[in-house]
Every structure is written in structure tokens, then in C-alpha cells.
Amino acid sequence: MKSFSCGAVVPGCTATFRGADDGEILAQVAHHARHDHGLTEIPDELVGAVRSHIRSA
Ligand SMILES: [Zn+2]
């Protein structure tokens, strides 16, 4: 199981995500970023930042 806290990348955001692997987390984060942070696309830098903060849980 992997986990990711959005606050690691977006200060103040309390959303957390869990998934079986990085891909599942990234899919959830992409949805969250669009709906809660108003991003229409997810830049490669953000994907890299998210990946670097995904923890084994
Ligand atoms: Zn967030």
C-alpha cells in the first residue's frame, strides 16, 4: 500500500490518498487537483513532486 499527503506539495491541503501503487495514487491526485485545486492539466513537474512524496504505508 502506498500513501500520499497533498499537503507535502500544496501547503495547507489536508487531502490524503492511498493506493496499491503509484499509478493509483496519481490517478486520485489528478482528480483531486482538477476538482479541488482548479488545475485543468497536471504538469510533469507536479507529477514528479507527487511521486517523490509517495510513501509506503
Ligand atoms: Zn490538495
PDB file of the backbone (N, CA, C, O) and the ligand in Angstrom, with CONECT records:
HET     ZN  A 101       1
ATOM      1  N   MET A   1       0.850  -1.200   0.000  1.00  0.00           N
ATOM      2  CA  MET A   1       0.000   0.000   0.000  1.00  0.00           C
ATOM      3  C   MET A   1       0.884   1.248   0.000  1.00  0.00           C
ATOM      4  O   MET A   1       1.903   1.311   0.689  1.00  0.00           O
ATOM      5  N   LYS A   2       0.468   2.233  -0.787  1.00  0.00           N
ATOM      6  CA  LYS A   2       1.204   3.493  -0.829  1.00  0.00           C
ATOM      7  C   LYS A   2       0.279   4.608  -0.358  1.00  0.00           C
ATOM      8  O   LYS A   2      -0.944   4.496  -0.442  1.00  0.00           O
ATOM      9  N   SER A   3       0.881   5.681   0.138  1.00  0.00           N
ATOM     10  CA  SER A   3       0.064   6.818   0.540  1.00  0.00           C
ATOM     11  C   SER A   3       0.763   8.121   0.166  1.00  0.00           C
ATOM     12  O   SER A   3       1.980   8.186  -0.007  1.00  0.00           O
ATOM     13  N   PHE A   4      -0.066   9.150   0.050  1.00  0.00           N
ATOM     14  CA  PHE A   4       0.445  10.464  -0.328  1.00  0.00           C
ATOM     15  C   PHE A   4      -0.413  11.523   0.347  1.00  0.00           C
ATOM     16  O   PHE A   4      -1.642  11.449   0.323  1.00  0.00           O
ATOM     17  N   SER A   5       0.247  12.516   0.952  1.00  0.00           N
ATOM     18  CA  SER A   5      -0.465  13.651   1.530  1.00  0.00           C
ATOM     19  C   SER A   5      -0.287  14.842   0.609  1.00  0.00           C
ATOM     20  O   SER A   5       0.839  15.259   0.339  1.00  0.00           O
ATOM     21  N   CYS A   6      -1.386  15.390   0.126  1.00  0.00           N
ATOM     22  CA  CYS A   6      -1.306  16.518  -0.790  1.00  0.00           C
ATOM     23  C   CYS A   6      -0.554  17.697  -0.162  1.00  0.00           C
ATOM     24  O   CYS A   6       0.115  18.461  -0.857  1.00  0.00           O
ATOM     25  N   GLY A   7      -0.677  17.831   1.176  1.00  0.00           N
ATOM     26  CA  GLY A   7      -0.004  18.932   1.866  1.00  0.00           C
ATOM     27  C   GLY A   7       1.503  18.940   1.678  1.00  0.00           C
ATOM     28  O   GLY A   7       2.141  19.972   1.883  1.00  0.00           O
ATOM     29  N   ALA A   8       2.091  17.805   1.290  1.00  0.00           N
ATOM     30  CA  ALA A   8       3.531  17.752   1.035  1.00  0.00           C
ATOM     31  C   ALA A   8       3.898  18.592  -0.183  1.00  0.00           C
ATOM     32  O   ALA A   8       5.031  19.058  -0.310  1.00  0.00           O
ATOM     33  N   VAL A   9       2.931  18.778  -1.074  1.00  0.00           N
ATOM     34  CA  VAL A   9       3.167  19.514  -2.317  1.00  0.00           C
ATOM     35  C   VAL A   9       2.413  20.850  -2.322  1.00  0.00           C
ATOM     36  O   VAL A   9       2.917  21.863  -2.806  1.00  0.00           O
ATOM     37  N   VAL A  10       1.196  20.826  -1.772  1.00  0.00           N
ATOM     38  CA  VAL A  10       0.371  22.034  -1.701  1.00  0.00           C
ATOM     39  C   VAL A  10       0.185  22.385  -0.229  1.00  0.00           C
ATOM     40  O   VAL A  10      -0.671  21.804   0.438  1.00  0.00           O
ATOM     41  N   PRO A  11       0.979  23.333   0.289  1.00  0.00           N
ATOM     42  CA  PRO A  11       0.898  23.665   1.714  1.00  0.00           C
ATOM     43  C   PRO A  11      -0.527  24.012   2.128  1.00  0.00           C
ATOM     44  O   PRO A  11      -1.208  24.794   1.465  1.00  0.00           O
ATOM     45  N   GLY A  12      -0.973  23.409   3.249  1.00  0.00           N
ATOM     46  CA  GLY A  12      -2.295  23.702   3.766  1.00  0.00           C
ATOM     47  C   GLY A  12      -3.359  22.727   3.324  1.00  0.00           C
ATOM     48  O   GLY A  12      -4.428  22.676   3.933  1.00  0.00           O
ATOM     49  N   CYS A  13      -3.106  21.947   2.277  1.00  0.00           N
ATOM     50  CA  CYS A  13      -4.103  20.973   1.828  1.00  0.00           C
ATOM     51  C   CYS A  13      -4.022  19.743   2.723  1.00  0.00           C
ATOM     52  O   CYS A  13      -2.933  19.224   2.972  1.00  0.00           O
ATOM     53  N   THR A  14      -5.161  19.279   3.203  1.00  0.00           N
ATOM     54  CA  THR A  14      -5.180  18.153   4.137  1.00  0.00           C
ATOM     55  C   THR A  14      -5.601  16.841   3.474  1.00  0.00           C
ATOM     56  O   THR A  14      -5.758  15.829   4.157  1.00  0.00           O
ATOM     57  N   ALA A  15      -5.785  16.848   2.153  1.00  0.00           N
ATOM     58  CA  ALA A  15      -6.212  15.625   1.464  1.00  0.00           C
ATOM     59  C   ALA A  15      -5.106  14.575   1.515  1.00  0.00           C
ATOM     60  O   ALA A  15      -3.926  14.886   1.356  1.00  0.00           O
ATOM     61  N   THR A  16      -5.513  13.318   1.742  1.00  0.00           N
ATOM     62  CA  THR A  16      -4.565  12.207   1.693  1.00  0.00           C
ATOM     63  C   THR A  16      -5.132  11.120   0.798  1.00  0.00           C
ATOM     64  O   THR A  16      -6.348  10.985   0.658  1.00  0.00           O
ATOM     65  N   PHE A  17      -4.240  10.347   0.194  1.00  0.00           N
ATOM     66  CA  PHE A  17      -4.649   9.332  -0.770  1.00  0.00           C
ATOM     67  C   PHE A  17      -3.922   8.034  -0.479  1.00  0.00           C
ATOM     68  O   PHE A  17      -2.782   8.039  -0.014  1.00  0.00           O
ATOM     69  N   ARG A  18      -4.595   6.910  -0.760  1.00  0.00           N
ATOM     70  CA  ARG A  18      -3.984   5.605  -0.615  1.00  0.00           C
ATOM     71  C   ARG A  18      -4.247   4.809  -1.882  1.00  0.00           C
ATOM     72  O   ARG A  18      -5.295   4.939  -2.514  1.00  0.00           O
ATOM     73  N   GLY A  19      -3.276   3.985  -2.236  1.00  0.00           N
ATOM     74  CA  GLY A  19      -3.461   3.151  -3.410  1.00  0.00           C
ATOM     75  C   GLY A  19      -2.485   2.005  -3.386  1.00  0.00           C
ATOM     76  O   GLY A  19      -1.544   1.985  -2.592  1.00  0.00           O
ATOM     77  N   ALA A  20      -2.718   1.041  -4.273  1.00  0.00           N
ATOM     78  CA  ALA A  20      -1.862  -0.139  -4.330  1.00  0.00           C
ATOM     79  C   ALA A  20      -0.497   0.204  -4.916  1.00  0.00           C
ATOM     80  O   ALA A  20       0.502  -0.443  -4.600  1.00  0.00           O
ATOM     81  N   ASP A  21      -0.458   1.223  -5.772  1.00  0.00           N
ATOM     82  CA  ASP A  21       0.807   1.593  -6.402  1.00  0.00           C
ATOM     83  C   ASP A  21       0.775   3.078  -6.792  1.00  0.00           C
ATOM     84  O   ASP A  21      -0.237   3.758  -6.620  1.00  0.00           O
ATOM     85  N   ASP A  22       1.893   3.556  -7.313  1.00  0.00           N
ATOM     86  CA  ASP A  22       1.995   4.972  -7.662  1.00  0.00           C
ATOM     87  C   ASP A  22       0.905   5.398  -8.649  1.00  0.00           C
ATOM     88  O   ASP A  22       0.361   6.498  -8.547  1.00  0.00           O
ATOM     89  N   GLY A  23       0.593   4.520  -9.601  1.00  0.00           N
ATOM     90  CA  GLY A  23      -0.395   4.856 -10.619  1.00  0.00           C
ATOM     91  C   GLY A  23      -1.765   5.150 -10.022  1.00  0.00           C
ATOM     92  O   GLY A  23      -2.445   6.090 -10.432  1.00  0.00           O
ATOM     93  N   GLU A  24      -2.162   4.331  -9.046  1.00  0.00           N
ATOM     94  CA  GLU A  24      -3.463   4.550  -8.408  1.00  0.00           C
ATOM     95  C   GLU A  24      -3.480   5.880  -7.664  1.00  0.00           C
ATOM     96  O   GLU A  24      -4.462   6.621  -7.707  1.00  0.00           O
ATOM     97  N   ILE A  25      -2.380   6.165  -6.983  1.00  0.00           N
ATOM     98  CA  ILE A  25      -2.289   7.439  -6.246  1.00  0.00           C
ATOM     99  C   ILE A  25      -2.349   8.601  -7.232  1.00  0.00           C
ATOM    100  O   ILE A  25      -3.092   9.559  -7.018  1.00  0.00           O
ATOM    101  N   LEU A  26      -1.579   8.521  -8.299  1.00  0.00           N
ATOM    102  CA  LEU A  26      -1.527   9.625  -9.261  1.00  0.00           C
ATOM    103  C   LEU A  26      -2.891   9.868  -9.895  1.00  0.00           C
ATOM    104  O   LEU A  26      -3.257  11.014 -10.159  1.00  0.00           O
ATOM    105  N   ALA A  27      -3.645   8.798 -10.142  1.00  0.00           N
ATOM    106  CA  ALA A  27      -4.982   8.964 -10.718  1.00  0.00           C
ATOM    107  C   ALA A  27      -5.887   9.732  -9.758  1.00  0.00           C
ATOM    108  O   ALA A  27      -6.645  10.611 -10.167  1.00  0.00           O
ATOM    109  N   GLN A  28      -5.795   9.384  -8.468  1.00  0.00           N
ATOM    110  CA  GLN A  28      -6.616  10.081  -7.472  1.00  0.00           C
ATOM    111  C   GLN A  28      -6.175  11.529  -7.312  1.00  0.00           C
ATOM    112  O   GLN A  28      -7.001  12.430  -7.172  1.00  0.00           O
ATOM    113  N   VAL A  29      -4.861  11.740  -7.334  1.00  0.00           N
ATOM    114  CA  VAL A  29      -4.335  13.097  -7.174  1.00  0.00           C
ATOM    115  C   VAL A  29      -4.724  13.956  -8.373  1.00  0.00           C
ATOM    116  O   VAL A  29      -5.041  15.135  -8.211  1.00  0.00           O
ATOM    117  N   ALA A  30      -4.701  13.383  -9.566  1.00  0.00           N
ATOM    118  CA  ALA A  30      -5.082  14.140 -10.763  1.00  0.00           C
ATOM    119  C   ALA A  30      -6.532  14.608 -10.648  1.00  0.00           C
ATOM    120  O   ALA A  30      -6.854  15.753 -10.965  1.00  0.00           O
ATOM    121  N   HIS A  31      -7.405  13.702 -10.190  1.00  0.00           N
ATOM    122  CA  HIS A  31      -8.818  14.046 -10.000  1.00  0.00           C
ATOM    123  C   HIS A  31      -8.952  15.154  -8.944  1.00  0.00           C
ATOM    124  O   HIS A  31      -9.673  16.131  -9.147  1.00  0.00           O
ATOM    125  N   HIS A  32      -8.264  14.992  -7.841  1.00  0.00           N
ATOM    126  CA  HIS A  32      -8.290  15.969  -6.741  1.00  0.00           C
ATOM    127  C   HIS A  32      -7.758  17.329  -7.206  1.00  0.00           C
ATOM    128  O   HIS A  32      -8.340  18.365  -6.883  1.00  0.00           O
ATOM    129  N   ALA A  33      -6.675  17.328  -7.950  1.00  0.00           N
ATOM    130  CA  ALA A  33      -6.076  18.580  -8.408  1.00  0.00           C
ATOM    131  C   ALA A  33      -7.025  19.336  -9.323  1.00  0.00           C
ATOM    132  O   ALA A  33      -7.109  20.563  -9.274  1.00  0.00           O
ATOM    133  N   ARG A  34      -7.738  18.591 -10.160  1.00  0.00           N
ATOM    134  CA  ARG A  34      -8.699  19.231 -11.064  1.00  0.00           C
ATOM    135  C   ARG A  34      -9.882  19.810 -10.299  1.00  0.00           C
ATOM    136  O   ARG A  34     -10.299  20.942 -10.542  1.00  0.00           O
ATOM    137  N   HIS A  35     -10.423  19.012  -9.362  1.00  0.00           N
ATOM    138  CA  HIS A  35     -11.655  19.432  -8.686  1.00  0.00           C
ATOM    139  C   HIS A  35     -11.422  20.370  -7.517  1.00  0.00           C
ATOM    140  O   HIS A  35     -12.232  21.264  -7.272  1.00  0.00           O
ATOM    141  N   ASP A  36     -10.329  20.180  -6.792  1.00  0.00           N
ATOM    142  CA  ASP A  36     -10.126  20.965  -5.572  1.00  0.00           C
ATOM    143  C   ASP A  36      -9.085  22.055  -5.721  1.00  0.00           C
ATOM    144  O   ASP A  36      -9.074  23.010  -4.944  1.00  0.00           O
ATOM    145  N   HIS A  37      -8.208  21.930  -6.709  1.00  0.00           N
ATOM    146  CA  HIS A  37      -7.188  22.965  -6.903  1.00  0.00           C
ATOM    147  C   HIS A  37      -7.349  23.701  -8.228  1.00  0.00           C
ATOM    148  O   HIS A  37      -6.569  24.602  -8.537  1.00  0.00           O
ATOM    149  N   GLY A  38      -8.356  23.323  -9.009  1.00  0.00           N
ATOM    150  CA  GLY A  38      -8.669  24.055 -10.218  1.00  0.00           C
ATOM    151  C   GLY A  38      -7.660  23.895 -11.347  1.00  0.00           C
ATOM    152  O   GLY A  38      -7.624  24.706 -12.273  1.00  0.00           O
ATOM    153  N   LEU A  39      -6.831  22.839 -11.270  1.00  0.00           N
ATOM    154  CA  LEU A  39      -5.854  22.619 -12.345  1.00  0.00           C
ATOM    155  C   LEU A  39      -6.550  21.907 -13.505  1.00  0.00           C
ATOM    156  O   LEU A  39      -7.223  20.896 -13.305  1.00  0.00           O
ATOM    157  N   THR A  40      -6.385  22.434 -14.705  1.00  0.00           N
ATOM    158  CA  THR A  40      -7.001  21.781 -15.852  1.00  0.00           C
ATOM    159  C   THR A  40      -6.093  20.687 -16.406  1.00  0.00           C
ATOM    160  O   THR A  40      -6.574  19.718 -16.994  1.00  0.00           O
ATOM    161  N   GLU A  41      -4.792  20.838 -16.220  1.00  0.00           N
ATOM    162  CA  GLU A  41      -3.889  19.735 -16.548  1.00  0.00           C
ATOM    163  C   GLU A  41      -2.817  19.627 -15.482  1.00  0.00           C
ATOM    164  O   GLU A  41      -2.519  20.589 -14.775  1.00  0.00           O
ATOM    165  N   ILE A  42      -2.250  18.451 -15.382  1.00  0.00           N
ATOM    166  CA  ILE A  42      -1.267  18.195 -14.341  1.00  0.00           C
ATOM    167  C   ILE A  42       0.117  18.256 -14.973  1.00  0.00           C
ATOM    168  O   ILE A  42       0.475  17.374 -15.753  1.00  0.00           O
ATOM    169  N   PRO A  43       0.905  19.288 -14.650  1.00  0.00           N
ATOM    170  CA  PRO A  43       2.222  19.397 -15.270  1.00  0.00           C
ATOM    171  C   PRO A  43       3.166  18.281 -14.816  1.00  0.00           C
ATOM    172  O   PRO A  43       3.020  17.734 -13.723  1.00  0.00           O
ATOM    173  N   ASP A  44       4.136  17.953 -15.675  1.00  0.00           N
ATOM    174  CA  ASP A  44       5.095  16.898 -15.353  1.00  0.00           C
ATOM    175  C   ASP A  44       5.817  17.165 -14.038  1.00  0.00           C
ATOM    176  O   ASP A  44       6.127  16.236 -13.292  1.00  0.00           O
ATOM    177  N   GLU A  45       6.088  18.464 -13.753  1.00  0.00           N
ATOM    178  CA  GLU A  45       6.790  18.790 -12.508  1.00  0.00           C
ATOM    179  C   GLU A  45       5.954  18.380 -11.304  1.00  0.00           C
ATOM    180  O   GLU A  45       6.483  17.911 -10.296  1.00  0.00           O
ATOM    181  N   LEU A  46       4.632  18.564 -11.422  1.00  0.00           N
ATOM    182  CA  LEU A  46       3.768  18.205 -10.300  1.00  0.00           C
ATOM    183  C   LEU A  46       3.725  16.689 -10.130  1.00  0.00           C
ATOM    184  O   LEU A  46       3.761  16.179  -9.010  1.00  0.00           O
ATOM    185  N   VAL A  47       3.649  15.978 -11.254  1.00  0.00           N
ATOM    186  CA  VAL A  47       3.672  14.519 -11.183  1.00  0.00           C
ATOM    187  C   VAL A  47       4.965  14.059 -10.504  1.00  0.00           C
ATOM    188  O   VAL A  47       4.942  13.157  -9.666  1.00  0.00           O
ATOM    189  N   GLY A  48       6.083  14.676 -10.865  1.00  0.00           N
ATOM    190  CA  GLY A  48       7.359  14.329 -10.255  1.00  0.00           C
ATOM    191  C   GLY A  48       7.372  14.625  -8.766  1.00  0.00           C
ATOM    192  O   GLY A  48       7.889  13.839  -7.972  1.00  0.00           O
ATOM    193  N   ALA A  49       6.797  15.774  -8.388  1.00  0.00           N
ATOM    194  CA  ALA A  49       6.751  16.157  -6.973  1.00  0.00           C
ATOM    195  C   ALA A  49       5.893  15.177  -6.184  1.00  0.00           C
ATOM    196  O   ALA A  49       6.242  14.777  -5.073  1.00  0.00           O
ATOM    197  N   VAL A  50       4.756  14.795  -6.781  1.00  0.00           N
ATOM    198  CA  VAL A  50       3.873  13.828  -6.107  1.00  0.00           C
ATOM    199  C   VAL A  50       4.601  12.496  -5.944  1.00  0.00           C
ATOM    200  O   VAL A  50       4.606  11.922  -4.856  1.00  0.00           O
ATOM    201  N   ARG A  51       5.215  12.003  -7.020  1.00  0.00           N
ATOM    202  CA  ARG A  51       5.929  10.732  -6.956  1.00  0.00           C
ATOM    203  C   ARG A  51       6.991  10.736  -5.858  1.00  0.00           C
ATOM    204  O   ARG A  51       7.171   9.748  -5.146  1.00  0.00           O
ATOM    205  N   SER A  52       7.694  11.868  -5.734  1.00  0.00           N
ATOM    206  CA  SER A  52       8.791  11.926  -4.778  1.00  0.00           C
ATOM    207  C   SER A  52       8.294  11.935  -3.335  1.00  0.00           C
ATOM    208  O   SER A  52       9.065  11.697  -2.406  1.00  0.00           O
ATOM    209  N   HIS A  53       6.987  12.215  -3.151  1.00  0.00           N
ATOM    210  CA  HIS A  53       6.428  12.253  -1.791  1.00  0.00           C
ATOM    211  C   HIS A  53       5.525  11.061  -1.473  1.00  0.00           C
ATOM    212  O   HIS A  53       4.953  10.991  -0.385  1.00  0.00           O
ATOM    213  N   ILE A  54       5.393  10.127  -2.412  1.00  0.00           N
ATOM    214  CA  ILE A  54       4.600   8.931  -2.139  1.00  0.00           C
ATOM    215  C   ILE A  54       5.377   8.043  -1.171  1.00  0.00           C
ATOM    216  O   ILE A  54       6.557   7.758  -1.376  1.00  0.00           O
ATOM    217  N   ARG A  55       4.688   7.610  -0.111  1.00  0.00           N
ATOM    218  CA  ARG A  55       5.310   6.786   0.922  1.00  0.00           C
ATOM    219  C   ARG A  55       4.701   5.399   0.918  1.00  0.00           C
ATOM    220  O   ARG A  55       3.534   5.225   0.566  1.00  0.00           O
ATOM    221  N   SER A  56       5.484   4.425   1.304  1.00  0.00           N
ATOM    222  CA  SER A  56       4.937   3.095   1.529  1.00  0.00           C
ATOM    223  C   SER A  56       4.183   3.114   2.852  1.00  0.00           C
ATOM    224  O   SER A  56       4.685   3.622   3.855  1.00  0.00           O
ATOM    225  N   ALA A  57       2.981   2.560   2.847  1.00  0.00           N
ATOM    226  CA  ALA A  57       2.170   2.607   4.061  1.00  0.00           C
ATOM    227  C   ALA A  57       1.521   1.249   4.306  1.00  0.00           C
ATOM    228  O   ALA A  57       0.794   1.079   5.285  1.00  0.00           O
TER     229      ALA A  57
HETATM  230 ZN    ZN A 101      -4.771  19.066  -2.432  1.00  0.00          ZN2+
END
